[in-house]
Every structure is written in structure tokens, then in C-alpha cells.
Amino acid sequence: MTSAVSADVRQMWRRLHAVVVPETGPAVDRWLAAHSAAAAIIRPDRYTLALATDTAELEQATRDLARTVSIQGAVA
């Protein structure tokens, strides 16, 4: 799913210093499935900030995060 996001969202990830993990193992895959999600945004303290079922939800969660941390120019 991470490969399908827009260039704008990829730029936000860079500005947020996000670590994108496109390939996960069975444990993460099971965790995502248990939460009916395809992707997650996890904070450095391991708190689940957002779960997404599709690219649109992942992009919106990224925009919300960027707005929250006030990264100038990240939100169009």
C-alpha cells in the first residue's frame, strides 16, 4: 500500500522523518488483520496513532499527523 501513496504524502513522510516499512513479517500481518487494517502509523513510543484500510485513509492520516506537528508546507 505504501507504494500507492501520492508524491505529496511521500514528501510529508520525509519531512516527518517517518520510517516506512513496506514489507512486514507474519506477526505484523496478523496484527494488522486482527485490527482490520492494511497499514498503521505507529509513534516512536509504540502508540498506534492511526490504522488505515486503504491508501486514501493512509494519506488522510498522514495529513492529519503533519497538521498536528505543524510541519510548514506539508499540508496543501
C-alpha positions as CSV (number, residue, x, y, z in Angstrom):
1,M,0.0,0.0,0.0
2,T,2.8,2.4,0.7
3,S,3.9,2.4,-2.9
4,A,0.5,3.7,-4.0
5,V,0.5,6.9,-2.0
6,S,1.0,10.3,-3.7
7,A,4.2,12.1,-4.1
8,D,2.9,14.8,-1.6
9,V,2.4,12.1,1.1
10,R,5.9,10.7,0.4
11,Q,7.3,14.2,0.9
12,M,5.4,14.6,4.2
13,W,6.9,11.3,5.3
14,R,10.4,12.6,4.6
15,R,9.6,15.8,6.5
16,L,8.2,13.9,9.4
17,H,11.3,11.6,9.3
18,A,8.9,8.7,9.1
19,V,10.3,5.2,8.8
20,V,8.2,3.4,6.1
21,V,8.2,-0.4,6.3
22,P,6.6,-1.7,3.1
23,E,7.3,-5.4,3.7
24,T,6.3,-6.9,7.0
25,G,6.5,-10.3,8.5
26,P,3.8,-12.7,9.6
27,A,3.5,-11.2,13.1
28,V,2.8,-7.7,11.8
29,D,0.5,-9.1,9.1
30,R,-1.6,-10.9,11.8
31,W,-1.7,-7.8,13.9
32,L,-2.9,-5.7,11.0
33,A,-5.5,-8.3,10.1
34,A,-6.7,-8.5,13.7
35,H,-7.4,-4.8,13.5
36,S,-8.9,-4.9,10.0
37,A,-6.1,-2.7,8.7
38,A,-3.7,-2.7,5.8
39,A,-1.3,-0.1,7.3
40,A,-0.6,1.7,10.6
41,I,1.1,4.8,11.8
42,I,3.0,4.0,15.0
43,R,4.5,6.7,17.1
44,P,8.1,6.4,18.5
45,D,6.6,5.4,21.9
46,R,4.9,2.5,20.0
47,Y,1.4,4.0,20.5
48,T,-0.8,3.3,17.5
49,L,-1.7,6.7,16.1
50,A,-3.7,5.6,13.1
51,L,-4.9,2.5,11.3
52,A,-5.8,2.5,7.6
53,T,-7.7,0.1,5.4
54,D,-6.7,1.7,2.1
55,T,-4.4,4.3,0.5
56,A,-6.9,7.1,1.0
57,E,-7.1,6.5,4.7
58,L,-3.3,6.3,5.0
59,E,-2.9,9.6,3.1
60,Q,-5.5,11.3,5.3
61,A,-3.9,10.0,8.5
62,T,-0.5,11.3,7.2
63,R,-2.0,14.8,6.5
64,D,-3.6,14.8,10.0
65,L,-0.3,13.9,11.6
66,A,1.5,16.6,9.6
67,R,-1.1,19.2,10.7
68,T,-0.7,18.1,14.3
69,V,3.0,18.5,14.3
70,S,2.8,21.7,12.3
71,I,5.2,20.9,9.5
72,Q,5.2,24.1,7.5
73,G,4.4,23.5,3.8
74,A,3.5,19.8,4.4
75,V,-0.3,20.3,4.1
76,A,-1.6,21.7,0.9
